[in-house]
Amino acid sequence: MEAIVEALADPGRSSWRATVLDVRHHVVIRCDEHKPNGEVETRLEPGTLSGGEGQRFTSFVMGAALAYQLASPPPGSPPTAP
């Protein structure tokens, strides 16, 4: 861990640091949106949406992640890592 912290602090590795710390290089999120009128938009990605749509998409993903992390597991299910 110490080696990683030192590498992140090294001014000569600023390009590497920017790549490592930018989650857009490590995580890809896509979804299909099912609208109330039956229309389905497929393979939506944050970078392809307008500002408001991207914000709604991001809020939905963050809300789902929080709900998953904060929800109590069903009785009898194995515990997840802390």
Secondary structure, 3 states (H helix, E strand, C coil): CHHHHHHHHCHHHHHHHHHHHCHHHCCCCCEEEECCCCCEEEEECHHHCCHHHHHHHHHHHHHHHHHHHHCCCCCCCCCCCC
